[in-house]
Amino acid sequence: MDEVNELIQIYGLEEDKEHVIIPLPGKNGSVKRCFLLKRRFIRIVYPEGQYVDYPLAEAIEATIRFPELLLSEALYLMHKESDARRLEITDDKDEAR
């Protein structure tokens, strides 16, 4: 949970005993709040019956980076970006040889 505490400090998030509270931009300039349970993992269940457990820190990061998307979509984009970065790093190492 150290990584979660770091994210809370970095992004200035709120928290209570059971939740990490993320302020999100709402319509007409209002502020909405997203409450994520303080658990090690968040389970996303997909319509096909499959599920994936994501670390809470990833769910927080995805919510902050893509507040307009569903959490499942935001997590997908975040993983897609990190995979692309890994490929770039691998390609750069291969070219250096």
For each residue, the residues with C-beta under 8 A, 3 or more apart:
1: 4 5 38 40 56
2: 5 6
3: 6 7 55 57
4: 1 7 8 20 38 56 57 60
5: 1 2 8 9
6: 2 3 9 10
7: 3 4 10 11 13 20 57 60 61
8: 4 5 11 12 13 15 20
9: 5 6 12
10: 6 7
11: 7 8 22 60 64
12: 8 9
13: 7 8 20 21 22 23 60
14: 20 21 23 33
15: 8 19 20 21 38
16: 19 21
17: 38
18: 37 38
19: 15 16 35 36 37 38
20: 4 7 8 13 14 15 35 36 38 56 60
21: 13 14 15 16 33 34 35 36
22: 11 13 33 34 35 36 60 63 64 67
23: 13 14 31 32 33 34
24: 31 32 33 34 63 67
25: 29 31 32 67
26: 29 30 31 32
27: 30
28:
29: 25 26
30: 26 27
31: 23 24 25 26
32: 23 24 25 26
33: 14 21 22 23 24
34: 21 22 23 24 63 67
35: 19 20 21 22
36: 19 20 21 22 42 56 59 60 63
37: 18 19 42
38: 1 4 15 17 18 19 20 56
39: 42 56
40: 1 55 56
41: 53 54 55 56
42: 36 37 39 53 54 55 56 59 71
43: 51 52 53 54
44: 51 52 54 71 72 75
45: 49 50 51
46: 49 50 51 52 72
47:
48:
49: 45 46
50: 45 46
51: 43 44 45 46
52: 43 44 46
53: 41 42 43
54: 41 42 43 44 58 59 75
55: 3 40 41 42 58 59
56: 1 4 20 36 38 39 40 41 42 59 60
57: 3 4 7 60 61
58: 54 55 61 62 75 78
59: 36 42 54 55 56 62 63 71 75
60: 4 7 11 13 20 22 36 56 57 63 64
61: 7 57 58 64 65 78
62: 58 59 65 66 71 74 75 77 78
63: 22 24 34 36 59 60 66 67 71 74
64: 11 22 60 61 67
65: 61 62 74 77 78
66: 62 63 69 73 74 77 78
67: 22 24 25 34 63 64
68:
69: 66 73 74 77
70: 73 74
71: 42 44 59 62 63 74 75
72: 44 46 75 76
73: 66 69 70 76 77
74: 62 63 65 66 69 70 71 77 78
75: 44 54 58 59 62 71 72 78 79
76: 72 73 79 80
77: 62 65 66 69 73 74 80 81
78: 58 61 62 65 66 74 75 81 82
79: 75 76 82 83
80: 76 77 83 84
81: 77 78 84 85
82: 78 79 85 86
83: 79 80 86 87
84: 80 81 87 88
85: 81 82 88 89
86: 82 83 89 90
87: 83 84 90 91
88: 84 85 91 92
89: 85 86 92 93
90: 86 87 93 94
91: 87 88 94 95
92: 88 89 95 96
93: 89 90 96 97
94: 90 91 97
95: 91 92
96: 92 93
97: 93 94
